[in-house]
Amino acid sequence: MEIKIPKEVRRHKETIFFGLSTRQFFCAAIAVGIAAGAYLGLGPIIGRETASWLCILAAAPVAAAGFFSYNGLTLEQFIWAFLKSELLCAGNRRFVSENFYYSMLNRKENRDFD
């Protein structure tokens, strides 16, 4: 009997169904539900061919959210980090260094003269 042990333990992903992780499985299931609902709901109204394209467009972002990973971030974490860096905390940052040793020496010298 042979047991596979990943070289990097932090990269280990638990699979539950068809080799998908829990997040991937639930996002795929939700995407299938959205696609079926869009097709069945819009098919009689706008035609089956157009409804099939719209169900693909509606389900693709949800399905992609389950499989998206960038530097270990999920889609929600990546979007939040992007918004924080580009919108919320954007702007010029000024670096001002402070030499604590020099400031302590000046304080000590000023106390000696008092």
JOKARA-V150218 format. One record per pair of residues at least 6 apart in sequence whose ideal C-beta (glycine too) atoms are under 6 Angstrom apart, sorted by sequence separation. I is the first residue (numbers start at 1). J is the second residue. D is the distance in whole Angstrom. If there is no record, write none. Layout:
# JOKARA-V150218
<<I J D> <I J D>>
This chain:
# JOKARA-V150218
<<6 12 5> <16 22 6> <68 75 4> <13 21 5> <17 25 5> <43 51 4> <70 78 5> <16 25 6> <42 51 4> <65 75 4> <39 51 5> <42 54 6> <38 54 6> <39 55 4> <38 55 4> <35 55 4> <38 58 5> <34 58 5> <35 59 4> <34 59 5> <31 59 4> <34 62 6> <31 62 4> <30 62 5> <31 63 4> <27 62 6> <28 63 6> <27 65 5> <28 66 6> <27 66 3> <24 66 4> <23 66 5> <24 67 6>>
